[in-house]
Amino acid sequence: MVGPCLISFFFFFFNLLPFSQALEASHWSIKGLPLVRNIGELPQDNYGRGGFSHITVAGSLLHGLKEVEVWLQTFAPGSHTPIHRHSCEEVFVVLKGSGTLFLASSSHKHPGKPEEHFIFSNNTVHIPVNDVHQVWNSNEHEDLQVLVIISRPPIKVFIYEDWFMPHTAAKLKFPYYWDAQCFQEPQKDEL
């Protein structure tokens, strides 16, 4: 016969087991990565672009996110993004520095002359879906650092040579540089 203390122990243990498993699972994100990470310990790369640094803080392909992706990007003085657009929303927060955002509507056959917006530390910027834009660090003395949030990852980027290039001539870059390393190349048959 099992004593009442042992029955109480098993009741207590088996009722807390799901709670402890949920607690343990809450410390890990999809793909077994910790939910809390130090940005300074995450890999960064310039992807062949001088004066640029990119860290995927939380990504679709790298971390298994489905709805958003978060990047930390740093631009040295004079560096910039290409003129581009993407079929997702983008929001970024200027963490430090200042620069210039060039933004043109996608409603014409080509972007045309962009609007010029000066951006500073603590500004937030919303880039509408498919609007052509470019970010420059126009500050000669300080890095521009932004925290970028995009929807619908992984991102498909259309790159323009200039502001008067037709939308239909923009070159698709997919996967984009920081997503390319996550795609597995299919094994080719040697025959």
N, C-alpha and C positions, 0 to 999 in steps of 0.2 A: 504494500500500500504506500502510495506517495504522500508525503507529509504536506500540510498546508503551506509551509514556507517554500518548498520546492515548487509547488503549483503557482504560488505568487511570483516566484522568480521567473519561471517559464512564461507566465502571462505578461510580466513586465518586459522581459527580454524580447519576445516575439512581437509585442506591440511597438517597441522602440526601434526594432530592426529596420522597418521601412523608413522611419524618420532619419535614422543615422545614414542609411544608404542615400536618401535624397540629399542630406546635408553634404555627404561626401561628393555626390555627383554635382552639386552646385558649385564646387570649387574648380570644375573643369568645363571648358567649352567644347564645342564640336571638334572632332579630330584630336581630342586629348590634350589640348593646350590649356594652360591655366587661364581663368577668367581675368585675373589681375596680373598684368605684366608691366615691367619697367620699360618705357619707350627707349631709354638709352641702351638697353640690351637687345633690341630688335634689329634685324639686319637692315642696313641702308645701302643705297647704291646711287650712282649718278647716271647709269644707263647710257654712258658715252656722251653725256651732255655736260660740258664744263660749267662750273658755277652753280650746279643743281644737285640737290640731295633729296631722295624720296625714301620714305619708310611707310610700308603698309602696316598701319596700326591694327586694323581689323579688316580682313578681306574675304571675298567670296571664295576664291579658289584656294587661298592659303589657309584660311581658318574656317571655311564652311558656311559663311553667312549667305543668306539668300536675298535680302531686301536692300541692304546698304553696304557701303564700303567706306573706310575711313583712312585717310593718308595724312602724313605730316611731311610737308614739302618746304624746303629752304632754297631761296634764290640768292646768290651772291649779287652784289651791285652790278647792274648792266645785263644780268641774265634774264631769260624769259621763256615762256611756253611757246610752242608753235601756234600759229593761227589755226584754230580748230573748232569743231563742234562735236557733240555726242547726243545720242538719243536717250538721254536721261537727265534728270535734274541734278544740279550741283549747288551746294552751299559751301562757302568757306568762311572761316573766321581768321582775321589777320591777328596773329599772336604777337608779332613784333615787326618793327620796320614800317616801311611805306612803299608805295609803288603806284602803278597805273594799270587800270583794267580797261581794255578796249573791247567794246561789245557792239555787235551788229545783228540785226534781225535776220531770221531765215525766211522772211516772207517774200523776198524778191528772188530773181534768178541768180544773183550773186550777193555776197554780204554788203558790198559798197563801203562808203566811208563810215568807220565805226564811231560810236559815241566814246568819249574819253571820260573816265571816272577816276579820281584820285582816291586811293585807299590808304588807310592808316591803321595803326594798332588799335584793336578792339572794334574794328568795323566787321560787320557781317555782310556777305555778298551772296545774292541768289542769281544763278545763271539759269534762265528758262531752257526747257528742252529744245535742242537743235539750234539755239542761238550761237552764232560764231563769236568766239572771244579769244583774247590773248591777255596774259598777265605779264607785266614787266616789273622788275625791281628797278625803278628809276631813281632810287636813292643812291648817291655815290659813296656813302659812308657806312652803310649798315645793311646787313642781310634782311631780306623779307622772308618771314616764316608764316605759313598758313596751315591751318587744320582743315582738310577738305573732306566733305561728306558727299558721296554720290549715291543715287538710287539705281536700281536695276543692274547690278554688276553681273558678270565682268563687263567692263566698259568697251564700247566700240567707238573708236575715235576716227573722225574724218579730218584730214589735214589739208590745209590750203597753202599755196605758194604765196598768194597775196590776197588783198581784200576784194579784188575784182575777178577772182577766179570763180567760174560758175559752180554752183553747189554740186551739179552732176559730175564735175571733173575732180572734186575733192577726193583724195586718196584714202581709202579705208585702211586703218592699222588695227588689226585684230588677230591674235590677242595683242593688247598693248604691252609695252616693254615689261612692266612689273608683273603682268599676268602670264607672260610667255613662259617663264621658268616653271610655272605650275602645271602647264599642259604637258601631258606625256606624249612624246613622239611615238607614233605607231611603229612597231618593228617591221622593217621592210624585208621581204623575201629576197634572199641573195641570188635566186635563180632568175 
